[in-house]
Amino acid sequence: MLALSTATVHAAEAPRVEQHRHSDGSSVQLTTTVDLNRQRRQFRVELRRPGEASTTVLNQSQALADAPNGGATLSDVDADGVVEIVERTFCGAGPNCAFTIFKLNLITQTARRWFEGSYAQIKPIGPYLVTSNRSSCCSWTHQIYTTPDGDRAVKSDDIVATIAVTASPNDIRPARCLIKATDQRRWDAVVDQRPELLRLCEIDGNTVVITAPSSQSRRH
């Protein structure tokens, strides 16, 4: 009986705990546990406001067989001062992984699904959310999203432009950057507001020829 109990104890890995404290004094704790007996990975997110007890705002579970390189972390993805819960569900052979991002509401003490997609990098540029994927050995694709107000999740309709940067290690010509806007007038207005978005066309500071059917086309 003792041997069985010991085996059961070792079938669960030690929990991994990640914490973050916000400027308003509230704190978030993400606890990840792996149950080898059940072959499940579980995430629990607790929010604690100053002077109050902790509230569980999210419980997620992954099958180890379906998500062998899954996981979760806390990260302020949109740089608004409040961390998001970033759940990694799948990774391919390259740097791209599939993620589900949950946004916290510190007032209602809730978490909601905010973004789902595959990317290698994600970052805010002003009010826009940019995901970047490696398309091949020598090309990257960036999707530029507007972030909706209210409780609506980010979706594909929020993409204002896709930027594809392609280069060949055996080609002496400059890399090429192709910008495909969903609405050209809207994209021109976006670039006028945030010209730094065109820096997504740059590759290690090298010259890139930008190809875009708009007044924003230019040579870097």
C-alpha positions, 0 to 999 in steps of 0.5 A: 500500500505504501509503494502504491501511494508513493507511485501515485505521488510521483505521478504528478509533477510539482505545480509551477506557480507564476505571479504578477502584481498590478499597479492597483495592488491586485495580483494574479496567480497562474498555477500549472499542474501536470497529472501523469496518471490522467495525462492532463495539464491543468491551469488555474488562474486566481485574481486577488484584489487588495483586502479581498480573498482570491477568486478563481477566474479561469480553469483550463485543461489540456490532454498531454497527447494533444498538447505535448508542448503546451503551457501557459504564462502571464504576459501583458500582450497589449501593453495596457497594464493588465496581464493576459493569460497566454495558453500555448496549445500546439507548436510546429517544427518552426517557431510558430505556435498556436495560442489562446489568449484570455483577457482579465477584467479586474473590476468584474473579476472575470477572464474572457477569450480574447484572441486565438491564432498561430504566431511566432511573435506578438506585440502591440504597436500603438493601438494595433496588435501585430502577430508575426509568423515565419512562412518559410526559411526566408519569409515572414508574414505580419498581420495587423489587427485593430483591437475592438472595444468592449468584450468582443474578441479579436477576429480575422475581420479586424485585420487591416493589412498583411505584410509579407517580407521575402528574401533569398539567401542566394539572391543579391537583390533586396528583399521584397515587402508586399503589403496587402490592405483590406481597405486601402484608404483605411490602411493609408490612414493607419500608416499616416497615424503609425508610420512605424508599422512600415518598419515591419518591412525591415530585415536587420536594417537591410534595404527592402523594396516595398510593393504596395498599391498605395501612396505609402509605397516607398523604398527603404 
